[in-house]
Amino acid sequence: MASKTPEQEQEDYVRQQINKVKQGDYTKHKDIDDAENGSMINDMEDLVQLGEDMEQMKTNSEDHENGLKSDPEQ
């Protein structure tokens, strides 16, 4: 099986996220008054979701192996 291009991998990831939302796997958005702005997570549900998202991210080394370049240094 041929390896996927970065664009195909991104498309697959987005499609997977859309399917999860359709199945109700994501929590509803919090009211702006309840959200702790400036924080990556507000509660345990956010922490679990962030962990799942981070597990699917590739490292810079993996991106370089696939021919991708890092964002310019900030």
PyMOL Python script that loads the backbone (N, CA, C, O; Angstrom):
from pymol import cmd

cmd.read_pdbstr("""\
ATOM      1  N   MET A   1       0.848  -1.177   0.000  1.00  0.00           N
ATOM      2  CA  MET A   1       0.000   0.000   0.000  1.00  0.00           C
ATOM      3  C   MET A   1       0.893   1.239   0.000  1.00  0.00           C
ATOM      4  O   MET A   1       1.825   1.340   0.797  1.00  0.00           O
ATOM      5  N   ALA A   2       0.605   2.168  -0.887  1.00  0.00           N
ATOM      6  CA  ALA A   2       1.392   3.390  -0.970  1.00  0.00           C
ATOM      7  C   ALA A   2       1.081   4.301   0.218  1.00  0.00           C
ATOM      8  O   ALA A   2      -0.045   4.351   0.712  1.00  0.00           O
ATOM      9  N   SER A   3       2.111   5.013   0.656  1.00  0.00           N
ATOM     10  CA  SER A   3       1.879   5.916   1.784  1.00  0.00           C
ATOM     11  C   SER A   3       1.079   7.121   1.309  1.00  0.00           C
ATOM     12  O   SER A   3       1.139   7.510   0.143  1.00  0.00           O
ATOM     13  N   LYS A   4       0.340   7.693   2.224  1.00  0.00           N
ATOM     14  CA  LYS A   4      -0.527   8.821   1.902  1.00  0.00           C
ATOM     15  C   LYS A   4       0.277  10.106   1.888  1.00  0.00           C
ATOM     16  O   LYS A   4       1.282  10.237   2.587  1.00  0.00           O
ATOM     17  N   THR A   5      -0.176  11.041   1.090  1.00  0.00           N
ATOM     18  CA  THR A   5       0.447  12.350   1.085  1.00  0.00           C
ATOM     19  C   THR A   5      -0.006  13.092   2.332  1.00  0.00           C
ATOM     20  O   THR A   5      -1.025  12.733   2.923  1.00  0.00           O
ATOM     21  N   PRO A   6       0.732  14.123   2.748  1.00  0.00           N
ATOM     22  CA  PRO A   6       0.282  14.913   3.906  1.00  0.00           C
ATOM     23  C   PRO A   6      -1.120  15.477   3.716  1.00  0.00           C
ATOM     24  O   PRO A   6      -1.893  15.571   4.670  1.00  0.00           O
ATOM     25  N   GLU A   7      -1.443  15.847   2.494  1.00  0.00           N
ATOM     26  CA  GLU A   7      -2.781  16.382   2.223  1.00  0.00           C
ATOM     27  C   GLU A   7      -3.854  15.319   2.443  1.00  0.00           C
ATOM     28  O   GLU A   7      -4.920  15.606   2.988  1.00  0.00           O
ATOM     29  N   GLN A   8      -3.566  14.083   2.013  1.00  0.00           N
ATOM     30  CA  GLN A   8      -4.518  12.996   2.215  1.00  0.00           C
ATOM     31  C   GLN A   8      -4.673  12.671   3.702  1.00  0.00           C
ATOM     32  O   GLN A   8      -5.778  12.401   4.174  1.00  0.00           O
ATOM     33  N   GLU A   9      -3.562  12.698   4.431  1.00  0.00           N
ATOM     34  CA  GLU A   9      -3.629  12.446   5.871  1.00  0.00           C
ATOM     35  C   GLU A   9      -4.465  13.519   6.567  1.00  0.00           C
ATOM     36  O   GLU A   9      -5.260  13.215   7.456  1.00  0.00           O
ATOM     37  N   GLN A  10      -4.283  14.767   6.162  1.00  0.00           N
ATOM     38  CA  GLN A  10      -5.057  15.846   6.758  1.00  0.00           C
ATOM     39  C   GLN A  10      -6.538  15.687   6.429  1.00  0.00           C
ATOM     40  O   GLN A  10      -7.394  15.879   7.293  1.00  0.00           O
ATOM     41  N   GLU A  11      -6.835  15.341   5.190  1.00  0.00           N
ATOM     42  CA  GLU A  11      -8.226  15.140   4.795  1.00  0.00           C
ATOM     43  C   GLU A  11      -8.859  14.008   5.593  1.00  0.00           C
ATOM     44  O   GLU A  11     -10.001  14.126   6.038  1.00  0.00           O
ATOM     45  N   ASP A  12      -8.129  12.912   5.776  1.00  0.00           N
ATOM     46  CA  ASP A  12      -8.630  11.795   6.578  1.00  0.00           C
ATOM     47  C   ASP A  12      -8.898  12.229   8.015  1.00  0.00           C
ATOM     48  O   ASP A  12      -9.922  11.869   8.596  1.00  0.00           O
ATOM     49  N   TYR A  13      -7.969  13.010   8.589  1.00  0.00           N
ATOM     50  CA  TYR A  13      -8.128  13.485   9.969  1.00  0.00           C
ATOM     51  C   TYR A  13      -9.376  14.355  10.093  1.00  0.00           C
ATOM     52  O   TYR A  13     -10.166  14.186  11.022  1.00  0.00           O
ATOM     53  N   VAL A  14      -9.550  15.279   9.161  1.00  0.00           N
ATOM     54  CA  VAL A  14     -10.716  16.173   9.210  1.00  0.00           C
ATOM     55  C   VAL A  14     -11.999  15.365   9.062  1.00  0.00           C
ATOM     56  O   VAL A  14     -12.969  15.598   9.783  1.00  0.00           O
ATOM     57  N   ARG A  15     -12.006  14.422   8.132  1.00  0.00           N
ATOM     58  CA  ARG A  15     -13.190  13.582   7.935  1.00  0.00           C
ATOM     59  C   ARG A  15     -13.508  12.805   9.212  1.00  0.00           C
ATOM     60  O   ARG A  15     -14.672  12.672   9.589  1.00  0.00           O
ATOM     61  N   GLN A  16     -12.467  12.290   9.879  1.00  0.00           N
ATOM     62  CA  GLN A  16     -12.656  11.549  11.133  1.00  0.00           C
ATOM     63  C   GLN A  16     -13.245  12.465  12.219  1.00  0.00           C
ATOM     64  O   GLN A  16     -14.133  12.052  12.965  1.00  0.00           O
ATOM     65  N   GLN A  17     -12.760  13.682  12.301  1.00  0.00           N
ATOM     66  CA  GLN A  17     -13.281  14.623  13.292  1.00  0.00           C
ATOM     67  C   GLN A  17     -14.748  14.954  13.013  1.00  0.00           C
ATOM     68  O   GLN A  17     -15.556  15.025  13.939  1.00  0.00           O
ATOM     69  N   ILE A  18     -15.089  15.154  11.749  1.00  0.00           N
ATOM     70  CA  ILE A  18     -16.478  15.457  11.382  1.00  0.00           C
ATOM     71  C   ILE A  18     -17.383  14.286  11.741  1.00  0.00           C
ATOM     72  O   ILE A  18     -18.485  14.491  12.249  1.00  0.00           O
ATOM     73  N   ASN A  19     -16.935  13.069  11.484  1.00  0.00           N
ATOM     74  CA  ASN A  19     -17.741  11.889  11.830  1.00  0.00           C
ATOM     75  C   ASN A  19     -17.940  11.778  13.335  1.00  0.00           C
ATOM     76  O   ASN A  19     -19.026  11.412  13.785  1.00  0.00           O
ATOM     77  N   LYS A  20     -16.909  12.089  14.126  1.00  0.00           N
ATOM     78  CA  LYS A  20     -17.051  12.050  15.583  1.00  0.00           C
ATOM     79  C   LYS A  20     -18.106  13.042  16.057  1.00  0.00           C
ATOM     80  O   LYS A  20     -18.910  12.737  16.938  1.00  0.00           O
ATOM     81  N   VAL A  21     -18.094  14.228  15.465  1.00  0.00           N
ATOM     82  CA  VAL A  21     -19.076  15.245  15.850  1.00  0.00           C
ATOM     83  C   VAL A  21     -20.482  14.770  15.492  1.00  0.00           C
ATOM     84  O   VAL A  21     -21.412  14.916  16.285  1.00  0.00           O
ATOM     85  N   LYS A  22     -20.633  14.206  14.304  1.00  0.00           N
ATOM     86  CA  LYS A  22     -21.947  13.712  13.884  1.00  0.00           C
ATOM     87  C   LYS A  22     -22.457  12.623  14.811  1.00  0.00           C
ATOM     88  O   LYS A  22     -23.663  12.506  15.027  1.00  0.00           O
ATOM     89  N   GLN A  23     -21.547  11.820  15.363  1.00  0.00           N
ATOM     90  CA  GLN A  23     -21.936  10.740  16.268  1.00  0.00           C
ATOM     91  C   GLN A  23     -22.144  11.231  17.697  1.00  0.00           C
ATOM     92  O   GLN A  23     -22.562  10.468  18.568  1.00  0.00           O
ATOM     93  N   GLY A  24     -21.852  12.502  17.932  1.00  0.00           N
ATOM     94  CA  GLY A  24     -22.045  13.065  19.261  1.00  0.00           C
ATOM     95  C   GLY A  24     -20.904  12.792  20.216  1.00  0.00           C
ATOM     96  O   GLY A  24     -21.094  12.848  21.431  1.00  0.00           O
ATOM     97  N   ASP A  25     -19.719  12.496  19.695  1.00  0.00           N
ATOM     98  CA  ASP A  25     -18.582  12.172  20.551  1.00  0.00           C
ATOM     99  C   ASP A  25     -17.934  13.389  21.201  1.00  0.00           C
ATOM    100  O   ASP A  25     -17.080  13.232  22.074  1.00  0.00           O
ATOM    101  N   TYR A  26     -18.314  14.584  20.801  1.00  0.00           N
ATOM    102  CA  TYR A  26     -17.712  15.785  21.365  1.00  0.00           C
ATOM    103  C   TYR A  26     -18.685  16.475  22.315  1.00  0.00           C
ATOM    104  O   TYR A  26     -19.902  16.446  22.130  1.00  0.00           O
ATOM    105  N   THR A  27     -18.113  17.085  23.317  1.00  0.00           N
ATOM    106  CA  THR A  27     -18.958  17.822  24.252  1.00  0.00           C
ATOM    107  C   THR A  27     -19.413  19.118  23.597  1.00  0.00           C
ATOM    108  O   THR A  27     -18.772  19.625  22.676  1.00  0.00           O
ATOM    109  N   LYS A  28     -20.510  19.634  24.077  1.00  0.00           N
ATOM    110  CA  LYS A  28     -21.019  20.892  23.539  1.00  0.00           C
ATOM    111  C   LYS A  28     -20.112  22.036  23.980  1.00  0.00           C
ATOM    112  O   LYS A  28     -19.408  21.939  24.985  1.00  0.00           O
ATOM    113  N   HIS A  29     -20.143  23.118  23.211  1.00  0.00           N
ATOM    114  CA  HIS A  29     -19.351  24.284  23.566  1.00  0.00           C
ATOM    115  C   HIS A  29     -19.859  24.875  24.877  1.00  0.00           C
ATOM    116  O   HIS A  29     -21.051  24.833  25.184  1.00  0.00           O
ATOM    117  N   LYS A  30     -18.938  25.414  25.624  1.00  0.00           N
ATOM    118  CA  LYS A  30     -19.303  26.032  26.893  1.00  0.00           C
ATOM    119  C   LYS A  30     -19.748  27.476  26.664  1.00  0.00           C
ATOM    120  O   LYS A  30     -19.302  28.132  25.723  1.00  0.00           O
ATOM    121  N   ASP A  31     -20.608  27.945  27.511  1.00  0.00           N
ATOM    122  CA  ASP A  31     -21.003  29.339  27.465  1.00  0.00           C
ATOM    123  C   ASP A  31     -19.771  30.207  27.726  1.00  0.00           C
ATOM    124  O   ASP A  31     -18.915  29.837  28.530  1.00  0.00           O
ATOM    125  N   ILE A  32     -19.676  31.318  27.078  1.00  0.00           N
ATOM    126  CA  ILE A  32     -18.491  32.168  27.206  1.00  0.00           C
ATOM    127  C   ILE A  32     -18.261  32.597  28.653  1.00  0.00           C
ATOM    128  O   ILE A  32     -17.120  32.821  29.056  1.00  0.00           O
ATOM    129  N   ASP A  33     -19.313  32.713  29.422  1.00  0.00           N
ATOM    130  CA  ASP A  33     -19.164  33.093  30.835  1.00  0.00           C
ATOM    131  C   ASP A  33     -18.552  31.967  31.665  1.00  0.00           C
ATOM    132  O   ASP A  33     -17.932  32.222  32.697  1.00  0.00           O
ATOM    133  N   ASP A  34     -18.726  30.717  31.213  1.00  0.00           N
ATOM    134  CA  ASP A  34     -18.189  29.572  31.943  1.00  0.00           C
ATOM    135  C   ASP A  34     -16.775  29.206  31.510  1.00  0.00           C
ATOM    136  O   ASP A  34     -16.026  28.596  32.273  1.00  0.00           O
ATOM    137  N   ALA A  35     -16.415  29.573  30.301  1.00  0.00           N
ATOM    138  CA  ALA A  35     -15.092  29.208  29.776  1.00  0.00           C
ATOM    139  C   ALA A  35     -14.008  30.040  30.448  1.00  0.00           C
ATOM    140  O   ALA A  35     -14.193  31.226  30.724  1.00  0.00           O
ATOM    141  N   GLU A  36     -12.888  29.404  30.703  1.00  0.00           N
ATOM    142  CA  GLU A  36     -11.737  30.109  31.258  1.00  0.00           C
ATOM    143  C   GLU A  36     -10.854  30.518  30.092  1.00  0.00           C
ATOM    144  O   GLU A  36      -9.978  29.763  29.672  1.00  0.00           O
ATOM    145  N   ASN A  37     -11.087  31.710  29.575  1.00  0.00           N
ATOM    146  CA  ASN A  37     -10.328  32.172  28.420  1.00  0.00           C
ATOM    147  C   ASN A  37      -8.848  32.247  28.745  1.00  0.00           C
ATOM    148  O   ASN A  37      -8.460  32.641  29.845  1.00  0.00           O
ATOM    149  N   GLY A  38      -8.028  31.866  27.780  1.00  0.00           N
ATOM    150  CA  GLY A  38      -6.589  31.870  27.976  1.00  0.00           C
ATOM    151  C   GLY A  38      -6.067  30.552  28.518  1.00  0.00           C
ATOM    152  O   GLY A  38      -4.861  30.395  28.709  1.00  0.00           O
ATOM    153  N   SER A  39      -6.955  29.610  28.768  1.00  0.00           N
ATOM    154  CA  SER A  39      -6.568  28.305  29.279  1.00  0.00           C
ATOM    155  C   SER A  39      -6.826  27.253  28.196  1.00  0.00           C
ATOM    156  O   SER A  39      -7.829  27.323  27.486  1.00  0.00           O
ATOM    157  N   MET A  40      -5.921  26.283  28.071  1.00  0.00           N
ATOM    158  CA  MET A  40      -6.118  25.240  27.067  1.00  0.00           C
ATOM    159  C   MET A  40      -7.279  24.319  27.419  1.00  0.00           C
ATOM    160  O   MET A  40      -7.948  23.791  26.531  1.00  0.00           O
ATOM    161  N   ILE A  41      -7.516  24.129  28.701  1.00  0.00           N
ATOM    162  CA  ILE A  41      -8.606  23.257  29.129  1.00  0.00           C
ATOM    163  C   ILE A  41      -9.382  23.922  30.250  1.00  0.00           C
ATOM    164  O   ILE A  41      -8.843  24.724  31.014  1.00  0.00           O
ATOM    165  N   ASN A  42     -10.656  23.572  30.333  1.00  0.00           N
ATOM    166  CA  ASN A  42     -11.516  24.104  31.380  1.00  0.00           C
ATOM    167  C   ASN A  42     -12.010  23.036  32.340  1.00  0.00           C
ATOM    168  O   ASN A  42     -12.418  23.339  33.461  1.00  0.00           O
ATOM    169  N   ASP A  43     -11.972  21.783  31.897  1.00  0.00           N
ATOM    170  CA  ASP A  43     -12.446  20.700  32.753  1.00  0.00           C
ATOM    171  C   ASP A  43     -11.895  19.373  32.239  1.00  0.00           C
ATOM    172  O   ASP A  43     -11.136  19.347  31.270  1.00  0.00           O
ATOM    173  N   MET A  44     -12.269  18.294  32.873  1.00  0.00           N
ATOM    174  CA  MET A  44     -11.734  16.984  32.530  1.00  0.00           C
ATOM    175  C   MET A  44     -12.108  16.578  31.111  1.00  0.00           C
ATOM    176  O   MET A  44     -11.308  15.939  30.427  1.00  0.00           O
ATOM    177  N   GLU A  45     -13.306  16.936  30.653  1.00  0.00           N
ATOM    178  CA  GLU A  45     -13.705  16.604  29.284  1.00  0.00           C
ATOM    179  C   GLU A  45     -12.759  17.256  28.276  1.00  0.00           C
ATOM    180  O   GLU A  45     -12.350  16.626  27.300  1.00  0.00           O
ATOM    181  N   ASP A  46     -12.416  18.519  28.519  1.00  0.00           N
ATOM    182  CA  ASP A  46     -11.470  19.215  27.645  1.00  0.00           C
ATOM    183  C   ASP A  46     -10.109  18.538  27.672  1.00  0.00           C
ATOM    184  O   ASP A  46      -9.454  18.422  26.636  1.00  0.00           O
ATOM    185  N   LEU A  47      -9.676  18.089  28.846  1.00  0.00           N
ATOM    186  CA  LEU A  47      -8.380  17.436  28.986  1.00  0.00           C
ATOM    187  C   LEU A  47      -8.330  16.135  28.181  1.00  0.00           C
ATOM    188  O   LEU A  47      -7.341  15.855  27.504  1.00  0.00           O
ATOM    189  N   VAL A  48      -9.397  15.350  28.258  1.00  0.00           N
ATOM    190  CA  VAL A  48      -9.453  14.097  27.509  1.00  0.00           C
ATOM    191  C   VAL A  48      -9.405  14.386  26.013  1.00  0.00           C
ATOM    192  O   VAL A  48      -8.675  13.722  25.276  1.00  0.00           O
ATOM    193  N   GLN A  49     -10.182  15.377  25.558  1.00  0.00           N
ATOM    194  CA  GLN A  49     -10.205  15.708  24.139  1.00  0.00           C
ATOM    195  C   GLN A  49      -8.845  16.219  23.670  1.00  0.00           C
ATOM    196  O   GLN A  49      -8.381  15.844  22.593  1.00  0.00           O
ATOM    197  N   LEU A  50      -8.216  17.058  24.457  1.00  0.00           N
ATOM    198  CA  LEU A  50      -6.895  17.577  24.097  1.00  0.00           C
ATOM    199  C   LEU A  50      -5.889  16.432  23.991  1.00  0.00           C
ATOM    200  O   LEU A  50      -5.065  16.412  23.077  1.00  0.00           O
ATOM    201  N   GLY A  51      -5.952  15.487  24.915  1.00  0.00           N
ATOM    202  CA  GLY A  51      -5.060  14.335  24.872  1.00  0.00           C
ATOM    203  C   GLY A  51      -5.251  13.519  23.603  1.00  0.00           C
ATOM    204  O   GLY A  51      -4.277  13.089  22.985  1.00  0.00           O
ATOM    205  N   GLU A  52      -6.504  13.306  23.212  1.00  0.00           N
ATOM    206  CA  GLU A  52      -6.771  12.562  21.980  1.00  0.00           C
ATOM    207  C   GLU A  52      -6.244  13.308  20.764  1.00  0.00           C
ATOM    208  O   GLU A  52      -5.669  12.701  19.860  1.00  0.00           O
ATOM    209  N   ASP A  53      -6.437  14.617  20.740  1.00  0.00           N
ATOM    210  CA  ASP A  53      -5.940  15.422  19.622  1.00  0.00           C
ATOM    211  C   ASP A  53      -4.420  15.383  19.552  1.00  0.00           C
ATOM    212  O   ASP A  53      -3.850  15.260  18.468  1.00  0.00           O
ATOM    213  N   MET A  54      -3.763  15.486  20.701  1.00  0.00           N
ATOM    214  CA  MET A  54      -2.295  15.503  20.728  1.00  0.00           C
ATOM    215  C   MET A  54      -1.716  14.154  20.297  1.00  0.00           C
ATOM    216  O   MET A  54      -0.664  14.111  19.660  1.00  0.00           O
ATOM    217  N   GLU A  55      -2.398  13.043  20.639  1.00  0.00           N
ATOM    218  CA  GLU A  55      -1.922  11.722  20.246  1.00  0.00           C
ATOM    219  C   GLU A  55      -1.873  11.575  18.731  1.00  0.00           C
ATOM    220  O   GLU A  55      -1.027  10.855  18.201  1.00  0.00           O
ATOM    221  N   GLN A  56      -2.777  12.255  18.035  1.00  0.00           N
ATOM    222  CA  GLN A  56      -2.845  12.129  16.583  1.00  0.00           C
ATOM    223  C   GLN A  56      -1.872  13.061  15.859  1.00  0.00           C
ATOM    224  O   GLN A  56      -1.660  12.916  14.655  1.00  0.00           O
ATOM    225  N   MET A  57      -1.283  14.007  16.574  1.00  0.00           N
ATOM    226  CA  MET A  57      -0.344  14.929  15.940  1.00  0.00           C
ATOM    227  C   MET A  57       0.994  14.242  15.691  1.00  0.00           C
ATOM    228  O   MET A  57       1.424  13.390  16.469  1.00  0.00           O
ATOM    229  N   LYS A  58       1.632  14.618  14.614  1.00  0.00           N
ATOM    230  CA  LYS A  58       2.952  14.087  14.302  1.00  0.00           C
ATOM    231  C   LYS A  58       4.020  15.000  14.888  1.00  0.00           C
ATOM    232  O   LYS A  58       3.792  16.193  15.090  1.00  0.00           O
ATOM    233  N   THR A  59       5.182  14.429  15.158  1.00  0.00           N
ATOM    234  CA  THR A  59       6.298  15.230  15.668  1.00  0.00           C
ATOM    235  C   THR A  59       6.965  15.950  14.495  1.00  0.00           C
ATOM    236  O   THR A  59       6.717  15.618  13.336  1.00  0.00           O
ATOM    237  N   ASN A  60       7.808  16.929  14.798  1.00  0.00           N
ATOM    238  CA  ASN A  60       8.544  17.633  13.749  1.00  0.00           C
ATOM    239  C   ASN A  60       9.390  16.663  12.944  1.00  0.00           C
ATOM    240  O   ASN A  60       9.490  16.794  11.724  1.00  0.00           O
ATOM    241  N   SER A  61      10.002  15.686  13.614  1.00  0.00           N
ATOM    242  CA  SER A  61      10.830  14.700  12.917  1.00  0.00           C
ATOM    243  C   SER A  61       9.997  13.906  11.915  1.00  0.00           C
ATOM    244  O   SER A  61      10.424  13.680  10.783  1.00  0.00           O
ATOM    245  N   GLU A  62       8.815  13.488  12.335  1.00  0.00           N
ATOM    246  CA  GLU A  62       7.946  12.744  11.427  1.00  0.00           C
ATOM    247  C   GLU A  62       7.516  13.606  10.246  1.00  0.00           C
ATOM    248  O   GLU A  62       7.453  13.128   9.113  1.00  0.00           O
ATOM    249  N   ASP A  63       7.221  14.881  10.512  1.00  0.00           N
ATOM    250  CA  ASP A  63       6.853  15.792   9.426  1.00  0.00           C
ATOM    251  C   ASP A  63       8.004  15.961   8.444  1.00  0.00           C
ATOM    252  O   ASP A  63       7.792  15.947   7.232  1.00  0.00           O
ATOM    253  N   HIS A  64       9.226  16.122   8.960  1.00  0.00           N
ATOM    254  CA  HIS A  64      10.394  16.275   8.083  1.00  0.00           C
ATOM    255  C   HIS A  64      10.591  15.027   7.226  1.00  0.00           C
ATOM    256  O   HIS A  64      10.952  15.135   6.054  1.00  0.00           O
ATOM    257  N   GLU A  65      10.357  13.846   7.796  1.00  0.00           N
ATOM    258  CA  GLU A  65      10.483  12.602   7.033  1.00  0.00           C
ATOM    259  C   GLU A  65       9.479  12.546   5.886  1.00  0.00           C
ATOM    260  O   GLU A  65       9.731  11.915   4.859  1.00  0.00           O
ATOM    261  N   ASN A  66       8.341  13.210   6.069  1.00  0.00           N
ATOM    262  CA  ASN A  66       7.306  13.238   5.035  1.00  0.00           C
ATOM    263  C   ASN A  66       7.454  14.420   4.089  1.00  0.00           C
ATOM    264  O   ASN A  66       6.584  14.673   3.256  1.00  0.00           O
ATOM    265  N   GLY A  67       8.566  15.146   4.223  1.00  0.00           N
ATOM    266  CA  GLY A  67       8.827  16.251   3.313  1.00  0.00           C
ATOM    267  C   GLY A  67       8.191  17.573   3.708  1.00  0.00           C
ATOM    268  O   GLY A  67       8.171  18.513   2.914  1.00  0.00           O
ATOM    269  N   LEU A  68       7.673  17.653   4.922  1.00  0.00           N
ATOM    270  CA  LEU A  68       7.060  18.899   5.380  1.00  0.00           C
ATOM    271  C   LEU A  68       8.086  19.734   6.129  1.00  0.00           C
ATOM    272  O   LEU A  68       9.028  19.201   6.716  1.00  0.00           O
ATOM    273  N   LYS A  69       7.897  21.042   6.104  1.00  0.00           N
ATOM    274  CA  LYS A  69       8.790  21.954   6.803  1.00  0.00           C
ATOM    275  C   LYS A  69       8.054  22.577   7.981  1.00  0.00           C
ATOM    276  O   LYS A  69       6.839  22.769   7.928  1.00  0.00           O
ATOM    277  N   SER A  70       8.782  22.890   9.035  1.00  0.00           N
ATOM    278  CA  SER A  70       8.189  23.519  10.212  1.00  0.00           C
ATOM    279  C   SER A  70       7.801  24.955   9.884  1.00  0.00           C
ATOM    280  O   SER A  70       8.326  25.567   8.954  1.00  0.00           O
ATOM    281  N   ASP A  71       6.867  25.474  10.673  1.00  0.00           N
ATOM    282  CA  ASP A  71       6.541  26.888  10.557  1.00  0.00           C
ATOM    283  C   ASP A  71       7.801  27.694  10.842  1.00  0.00           C
ATOM    284  O   ASP A  71       8.686  27.232  11.562  1.00  0.00           O
ATOM    285  N   PRO A  72       7.884  28.886  10.285  1.00  0.00           N
ATOM    286  CA  PRO A  72       9.058  29.721  10.607  1.00  0.00           C
ATOM    287  C   PRO A  72       9.123  29.966  12.104  1.00  0.00           C
ATOM    288  O   PRO A  72       8.105  29.996  12.794  1.00  0.00           O
ATOM    289  N   GLU A  73      10.345  30.140  12.588  1.00  0.00           N
ATOM    290  CA  GLU A  73      10.493  30.414  14.016  1.00  0.00           C
ATOM    291  C   GLU A  73       9.764  31.696  14.373  1.00  0.00           C
ATOM    292  O   GLU A  73       9.765  32.669  13.619  1.00  0.00           O
ATOM    293  N   GLN A  74       9.150  31.670  15.525  1.00  0.00           N
ATOM    294  CA  GLN A  74       8.375  32.832  15.976  1.00  0.00           C
ATOM    295  C   GLN A  74       9.296  33.916  16.486  1.00  0.00           C
ATOM    296  O   GLN A  74       8.830  34.974  16.909  1.00  0.00           O
TER     297      GLN A  74
END
""", "prot")
cmd.dss("prot")
cmd.show_as("cartoon", "prot")
cmd.util.cbc("prot")
cmd.orient("prot")
